[in-house]
């Protein structure tokens, strides 16, 4: 299986970041506030399902969390790319003005914030699904990040 790299269609986003947005990958470690405090990402908990002795219900709910988060990451990646392209186009065509600049840069913050919020919400909801014993086991395994 060869992972093909697409070239960025936006000159302000390098190929690595562009492909990460398209694949729903987080290059900015947006989950760290959760993970460093034992609020893990659902996919990382699923990888440890045997060690944590997850119940079938926990596995189903964690898979749902993981799927929904991935869907949100893909959605936000497209939106972030589109917004960055708009900013680039405004400057390239010399159509930029203070109003449009404020609007689209504020949108950038909004979109990154929405993405980070979704990631951290997945961490929060993952931790809520775990028992205290499972959380302690995660701490001793030290495999969250």
Secondary structure, 3 states (H helix, E strand, C coil): CCCCCCCCCCCCCCHHHHHHHHHCCCCCCCCHHHHCCCCCCHHHHHHCHHHHCCCHHHHHHHHHHHHHHHHHHHHHHHHHHHHHHHHHHHHHCCCCCHHHHHHHHHHHHHHHHHHHHHHHHHHHHHHHHCCHHHHHHHHHHCCCC
